[in-house]
Amino acid sequence: PSDLASLHEVERDAHGHLRIAEVNIGEILKAQVAIRLKALGVQATLVAKNVGYELRCADPIPYDMEYARDLGYCAAKYLLAGGNAAMISMQGNHFVPIPFASLINPDTGRARIRLVDTRSTRYAIARRYMIRLRRDDFEDPHELAKFAATVGMPLEEFRQQFEYLAVDEPPPLVMDTAGETGQDRTVKG
């Protein structure tokens, strides 16, 4: 938000909030990435691309179809049972209505900020698929030297600029016969 405060020419809503749809985030990010790459001596062609249309027009995968169908079914059941003013959600493999009023921060009148559970199994799995710097990269001096050399930066400067990204990294997901909860689920014969 403080980064966007300087955008005086962007239209605002009745409450003075930036109309995010009017902010050209792609161009802002492109300019900032260009500045960082230039400082590193890296030449690259950068293109800002709004992929909204492409994402909306992609065919759904079977999971998306099932999930949307099930949400719709549960929403209809909720309404037919007399419920209203709620969003149907899935929580722990159960469909749960969330009242719209509970989604709003009464102080701001805007949607409450909901954080991602960075200690969950689903997050741990998704994180392993991300191409990013990890804590173990900073523990291996040879690997770290390769990264620093790639961007033409002295090792300590690289560490100083980027190590903070891995400081609060959750531990890797470990699965054993007890499962992730630590309870033994093996069948004894």
Backbone torsions as a table, in degrees:
resi	resn	phi	psi	omega
1	PRO	NA	-40.7	179.9
2	SER	-66.3	-31.1	177.5
3	ASP	-65.3	-29.9	-177.0
4	LEU	-90.6	-8.5	-177.7
5	ALA	-61.1	-28.0	-178.3
6	SER	-77.8	-4.1	-178.6
7	LEU	-84.9	77.8	-175.6
8	HIS	-73.9	-28.3	-175.5
9	GLU	-81.1	-6.3	-177.9
10	VAL	-82.2	136.8	-179.6
11	GLU	-61.2	145.4	179.7
12	ARG	-121.2	156.4	179.4
13	ASP	-82.9	-175.3	-177.0
14	ALA	-62.6	-21.0	-179.2
15	HIS	-96.4	2.6	179.4
16	GLY	87.6	4.1	179.3
17	HIS	-82.3	145.2	175.8
18	LEU	-59.3	138.6	172.0
19	ARG	-83.8	100.2	-173.2
20	ILE	-55.7	-33.8	179.7
21	ALA	-61.9	-22.2	-178.9
22	GLU	-90.4	-7.5	-178.7
23	VAL	-89.8	126.6	-179.9
24	ASN	-86.0	76.0	-176.0
25	ILE	-57.5	-39.3	-178.7
26	GLY	-57.5	-45.3	180.0
27	GLU	-69.6	-36.5	177.9
28	ILE	-63.4	-47.3	179.0
29	LEU	-63.9	-42.3	179.7
30	LYS	-58.2	-45.2	-179.5
31	ALA	-63.4	-42.3	-179.4
32	GLN	-68.2	-40.2	177.3
33	VAL	-64.4	-41.2	178.8
34	ALA	-60.3	-41.4	178.6
35	ILE	-62.1	-46.0	-178.9
36	ARG	-65.6	-43.5	-179.2
37	LEU	-65.5	-40.0	178.8
38	LYS	-61.8	-41.3	178.6
39	ALA	-62.9	-28.8	178.7
40	LEU	-88.8	-3.5	-179.1
41	GLY	76.3	22.4	-179.2
42	VAL	-101.8	125.8	176.4
43	GLN	-97.8	131.9	179.3
44	ALA	-152.8	148.6	173.1
45	THR	-89.7	123.0	-178.2
46	LEU	-112.4	139.7	179.0
47	VAL	-132.7	127.7	174.0
48	ALA	-84.4	129.7	-176.5
49	LYS	-136.8	126.4	174.1
50	ASN	-91.4	111.5	-175.3
51	VAL	-97.0	16.5	-178.7
52	GLY	-56.3	-49.3	-177.9
53	TYR	-60.8	-47.0	-178.4
54	GLU	-61.9	-38.8	179.8
55	LEU	-68.5	-40.7	-178.9
56	ARG	-69.4	-26.9	-175.6
57	CYS	-94.0	-5.5	-179.6
58	ALA	-70.4	143.0	176.4
59	ASP	-64.6	139.5	179.0
60	PRO	-72.2	150.9	173.5
61	ILE	-83.1	162.0	-178.1
62	PRO	-53.0	-38.7	179.3
63	TYR	-60.6	-44.3	179.9
64	ASP	-61.9	-41.0	179.8
65	MET	-63.5	-45.4	-179.6
66	GLU	-64.4	-44.4	-178.2
67	TYR	-62.7	-47.2	-179.8
68	ALA	-64.4	-41.2	178.3
69	ARG	-61.4	-46.6	-177.6
70	ASP	-66.9	-39.4	176.5
71	LEU	-62.3	-43.7	178.6
72	GLY	-62.3	-42.9	178.7
73	TYR	-60.3	-48.5	-178.0
74	CYS	-67.8	-34.0	176.7
75	ALA	-64.8	-43.5	178.5
76	ALA	-63.1	-44.5	178.4
77	LYS	-60.4	-41.2	-179.9
78	TYR	-62.4	-45.9	179.6
79	LEU	-66.0	-42.7	179.8
80	LEU	-64.8	-25.7	178.2
81	ALA	-84.9	1.8	177.2
82	GLY	102.5	-0.4	179.6
83	GLY	-76.0	157.1	172.5
84	ASN	-160.1	173.8	175.5
85	ALA	54.1	48.9	179.7
86	ALA	-145.8	157.7	172.7
87	MET	-106.9	132.5	178.6
88	ILE	-83.9	130.7	-178.9
89	SER	-128.3	166.6	172.9
90	MET	-112.2	124.4	179.8
91	GLN	-134.1	115.7	179.0
92	GLY	57.4	43.9	-179.5
93	ASN	65.4	19.5	175.2
94	HIS	-126.7	143.9	177.7
95	PHE	-86.3	127.9	-174.1
96	VAL	-131.3	125.8	174.6
97	PRO	-76.6	136.0	176.6
98	ILE	-114.4	114.5	-180.0
99	PRO	-58.1	136.6	179.8
100	PHE	-54.3	-39.5	-178.0
101	ALA	-58.4	-32.7	-178.7
102	SER	-77.7	-11.3	179.3
103	LEU	-86.9	-9.9	-175.3
104	ILE	-103.8	135.7	173.9
105	ASN	-80.6	116.7	-175.7
106	PRO	-63.8	-25.4	-179.7
107	ASP	-73.7	-35.5	-175.9
108	THR	-105.8	-20.1	-175.3
109	GLY	74.2	10.0	-179.2
110	ARG	-112.9	169.4	179.8
111	ALA	-60.5	140.2	176.2
112	ARG	-65.3	147.7	175.6
113	ILE	-82.5	124.6	178.3
114	ARG	-112.7	123.1	-176.7
115	LEU	-87.5	152.0	175.2
116	VAL	-76.6	136.8	176.8
117	ASP	-77.1	97.2	-176.5
118	THR	-75.1	0.4	176.6
119	ARG	-104.9	4.3	-178.2
120	SER	-81.7	157.4	177.5
121	THR	-62.7	-42.1	-178.6
122	ARG	-61.4	-40.1	177.9
123	TYR	-67.3	-41.7	-180.0
124	ALA	-60.1	-40.7	179.1
125	ILE	-66.8	-48.0	-179.7
126	ALA	-60.4	-39.2	-178.7
127	ARG	-64.1	-34.7	179.4
128	ARG	-66.4	-25.5	178.5
129	TYR	-84.3	-10.6	-179.4
130	MET	-78.0	138.5	173.5
131	ILE	-89.6	106.8	-173.1
132	ARG	-160.3	166.0	174.5
133	LEU	-74.4	136.5	179.6
134	ARG	-120.5	165.7	179.8
135	ARG	-55.7	-42.4	-177.8
136	ASP	-66.1	-22.7	174.9
137	ASP	-63.7	-35.4	-178.7
138	PHE	-82.7	-13.6	178.4
139	GLU	-88.9	-14.9	-179.4
140	ASP	-104.7	104.4	-175.2
141	PRO	-61.4	-32.1	180.0
142	HIS	-70.5	-43.7	178.7
143	GLU	-64.8	-43.1	-179.7
144	LEU	-62.2	-39.7	178.2
145	ALA	-63.0	-36.9	177.7
146	LYS	-64.3	-43.8	179.8
147	PHE	-62.6	-45.8	-179.7
148	ALA	-62.0	-41.8	179.6
149	ALA	-65.1	-35.2	-179.5
150	THR	-59.1	-38.1	-179.3
151	VAL	-101.2	9.9	176.3
152	GLY	62.5	42.4	-175.6
153	MET	-124.5	140.8	174.3
154	PRO	-58.9	147.8	-175.2
155	LEU	-52.6	-49.5	-177.0
156	GLU	-67.0	-34.3	176.9
157	GLU	-67.0	-40.6	177.1
158	PHE	-59.7	-47.4	179.8
159	ARG	-59.5	-45.1	-178.2
160	GLN	-62.7	-40.1	-177.1
161	GLN	-76.9	-31.9	-168.8
162	PHE	-120.8	-12.2	-174.8
163	GLU	-63.7	-29.6	-179.8
164	TYR	-57.8	-24.8	-179.2
165	LEU	-65.0	-23.7	-176.1
166	ALA	-111.2	2.6	-175.0
167	VAL	-62.1	-48.9	-176.6
168	ASP	-95.8	24.2	-178.2
169	GLU	-63.6	128.7	177.0
170	PRO	-66.9	156.6	179.5
171	PRO	-65.3	156.3	179.1
172	PRO	-65.5	153.5	177.9
173	LEU	-69.3	128.4	178.7
174	VAL	-119.8	123.9	177.8
175	MET	-114.7	137.7	173.6
176	ASP	-139.2	-170.2	-177.3
177	THR	-64.8	-18.2	178.8
178	ALA	-85.3	-7.8	-178.0
179	GLY	78.4	-178.3	-175.5
180	GLU	-73.1	-17.9	-177.4
181	THR	-86.6	-10.3	-179.4
182	GLY	88.4	0.5	178.6
183	GLN	-93.2	134.4	-179.3
184	ASP	-74.9	117.6	-179.5
185	ARG	-110.4	12.4	-179.5
186	THR	-73.2	145.5	179.7
187	VAL	-86.2	124.4	179.0
188	LYS	-87.6	133.7	-176.3
189	GLY	-94.4	NA	NA
